[in-house]
């Protein structure tokens, strides 16, 4: 998704390698966001492979990407035959909607990775990028049985290491050099957590992640990102 002063890249496809996901991360429906001339939300990258199993698993985990984790579970289960390589295709992720008009692009994606939980849940994410208002709206919908209790949820948005964030329960202000972004959440619980960013293989930098955790998630949660130059 691209505007004059913003672009957003979204992961919304199969795990690849003929269904074995050799180099795949648990990043389905995750996105990155560059706006007002600066990187704000980033992919954590790849730090190492065989040098550290712990770091390999961390950097490919759901919790390290700009997406939603349910019930402390990974989107795709690791391949039991190969702890270092590959995963199972639980998500079957795809783009369900893509519309572009003058100044607005709408994306809707779906993944099925959490349908294996005790309470089966389908994750549907809608992203609307709007040029006129210099904003992006992200809506996560949890599709489950009508009276089902939803599992605990955790949203993650990894910030570029140069970002400085000020966080309130439902709002955050993020500054990167002369550019500023605000984030508004539909529910309380925004917080700042420690995270890692690998600008290239073999190197990692400490950074922060904007997170929201709840044991009682709503069936629909919205985040609004707005940007400007100071």
PyMOL commands that set and color helices and strands:
alter all, ss='L'
color gray80, all
select helices_A, chain A and resi 17-19+53-59+62-64+113-116
alter helices_A, ss='H'
color red, helices_A
select strands_A, chain A and resi 6-10+31-35+38-41+68-70+94-101+104-111+122-130+135-143+153-158+164-167+171-176+179-185+190-200+203-214+220-229
alter strands_A, ss='S'
color yellow, strands_A
deselect
rebuild
show_as cartoon
